[in-house]
């Protein structure tokens, strides 16, 4: 299983609207979980799009704060 870079995982929330196409592309890289995740992905996209700008900015700050933890964590699969 190939690890997905944290920056790639963050791409769907970089703009003012959730990037559904990018997120679907990430799911296609994990075919074993894609079917179960489609509804959750759609729900998350709708919630993000419904957030006020301040809420979206807050979410991005939280993601940036935790990104260093992801990048500095030991990789148990393949680094």
C-alpha positions as CSV (number, residue, x, y, z in Angstrom):
1,X,0.0,0.0,0.0
2,X,1.4,3.4,-1.0
3,X,1.2,6.2,1.5
4,X,-0.6,9.4,0.4
5,X,1.3,12.5,1.1
6,X,-0.3,14.8,3.7
7,X,-0.3,17.8,1.3
8,X,-2.2,15.7,-1.2
9,X,-4.8,14.9,1.5
10,X,-5.2,18.6,2.2
11,X,-5.8,19.7,-1.4
12,X,-9.6,19.3,-1.3
13,X,-10.0,22.1,1.3
14,X,-7.5,24.6,-0.1
15,X,-10.1,26.6,-2.0
16,X,-13.4,28.1,-1.1
17,X,-15.3,25.0,-2.3
18,X,-14.4,21.4,-1.5
19,X,-12.5,19.9,-4.5
20,X,-14.6,16.8,-5.1
21,X,-12.7,15.7,-8.2
22,X,-9.4,15.7,-6.4
23,X,-10.9,13.8,-3.4
24,X,-12.5,11.2,-5.7
25,X,-9.1,10.7,-7.3
26,X,-7.6,10.0,-3.8
27,X,-10.4,7.4,-3.2
28,X,-9.6,5.7,-6.5
29,X,-6.1,5.1,-5.2
30,X,-7.6,3.1,-2.4
31,X,-10.2,0.8,-4.2
32,X,-10.7,-1.4,-1.2
33,X,-12.3,1.5,0.8
34,X,-13.7,3.6,-2.0
35,X,-17.3,2.2,-2.0
36,X,-17.8,2.7,1.7
37,X,-16.3,6.2,1.7
38,X,-18.3,7.7,-1.2
39,X,-21.2,8.9,1.0
40,X,-18.9,10.1,3.7
41,X,-17.0,12.1,1.1
42,X,-20.1,13.7,-0.3
43,X,-21.3,14.6,3.3
44,X,-17.9,16.1,4.1
45,X,-17.9,18.1,0.9
46,X,-21.4,19.5,1.5
47,X,-20.5,20.4,5.1
48,X,-17.3,22.2,4.0
49,X,-19.1,24.1,1.3
50,X,-21.7,25.1,3.8
51,X,-19.2,26.6,6.2
52,X,-18.7,30.3,6.5
53,X,-15.3,31.6,5.3
54,X,-14.1,31.9,9.0
55,X,-15.0,28.3,9.6
56,X,-13.1,27.2,6.6
57,X,-10.1,29.2,7.6
58,X,-10.2,27.7,11.1
59,X,-10.3,24.2,9.6
60,X,-7.3,25.0,7.5
61,X,-5.4,26.3,10.5
62,X,-6.1,23.1,12.4
63,X,-4.9,21.0,9.5
64,X,-1.7,23.0,9.2
65,X,-1.1,22.7,12.9
66,X,-1.4,18.9,12.7
67,X,0.5,18.5,9.4
68,X,3.8,18.6,11.1
69,X,2.8,15.7,13.2
70,X,1.9,13.7,10.1
71,X,5.1,14.6,8.4
72,X,7.3,13.9,11.4
73,X,5.6,10.6,12.4
74,X,7.3,7.4,11.8
75,X,6.0,5.8,8.6
76,X,4.8,2.3,9.5
77,X,4.1,1.2,5.8
78,X,6.7,2.4,3.3
79,X,9.0,5.4,3.7
